[in-house]
Amino acid sequence: MSNQNNFQIEYSQNFLRNPKLVERLVSKSSIGPHDVVYEIGPGKGIITEQLAKQSAKVIGIEKDRELYKKLHQKFIKTDKIEIRYGDFLQYNLPQERYKVFSNIPFNLTANIIARLTSATNPPEDTYLIIQKEAARKFAGSPYGEERQYSLLLKPWFELEIVYRFHRTDFYPIPHVDVVLLRIKKQENPLVEKEQAQLYKDFIVYGFNQWKLNLKKALKKIFTHEQFTKLAKDLGFSKAAESTDLNFKQWLGLFNYFLVGVEEYKKEVVHGSANTLKYQQARLQKIHRTRF
């Protein structure tokens, strides 16, 4: 079996066929002549070439050694393209302004989005070719219900599905629908930096109480009277579940939580996000050990 086939199996990589389609997508993006663009897993370089036409510089991070060698040789005489060998998930992201445009391995979607959005200096704008269901999970409304994933991003990023591919746009042909997801950094964050961790704890706490509805999930935080008034003012049912509320309604709950809840009740949510992260990492470790 060739190294290329190993790469496709291990990283679930599906390559785009048509340079004209890539050119059209890049031309409609926010990428311009002054931008430095990072590409995660350039593969055969079909996107790399089009990015170079529209940006100041393209830096491709390729994990597969054979693909890296071929890409390096292909673009060795092109000053605007730099191919670096390494794992993007372990890569030190730049401190200066940059953007990202990539066709990423589907099975690394969550890790890559987490890496980009949790960076000290996240990209100004990101375009990721990913599985449609994953895009809906991260983008939430209006593409589906709001979930924990989308709510944890929306104070700081705008998420939009900007293109829907045909499966035949790729080889090998994927067994899932694929879209281009845009993740644009908010110019004016909707949650203050000082309150960021508390917001994340609040959202994670609300989504992980395993109660029949949100009122019961948040009963240690809001009184019956408070929750009833919030439901009326924010326009949701008192029997609503966590996924029934949109981002604006969740943000309204959090803003009231900041000013209308006693301090000892705020302690209830502290550490929720880190606890969940630890539990997920532990499960992944168990999974890797077993399989």
URVEN-V572207 format. One record per helix or strand of 2 or more residues. SS is the DSSP state (~ for helix, > for strand). FROM is the first residue (numbers start at 1). TO is the last residue. If there is no record, write none. Layout:
BEGIN
ss:SS from:FROM to:TO
ss:SS from:FROM to:TO
END
This chain:
BEGIN
ss:~ from:3 to:11
ss:> from:15 to:16
ss:~ from:19 to:27
ss:> from:36 to:40
ss:~ from:46 to:54
ss:> from:57 to:62
ss:~ from:65 to:74
ss:> from:81 to:85
ss:~ from:88 to:90
ss:> from:99 to:103
ss:~ from:106 to:117
ss:> from:125 to:131
ss:~ from:132 to:139
ss:~ from:148 to:154
ss:> from:157 to:164
ss:~ from:167 to:169
ss:> from:170 to:171
ss:> from:178 to:185
ss:~ from:193 to:207
ss:~ from:214 to:217
ss:~ from:224 to:234
ss:~ from:242 to:244
ss:~ from:247 to:260
ss:~ from:263 to:269
ss:~ from:272 to:290
END
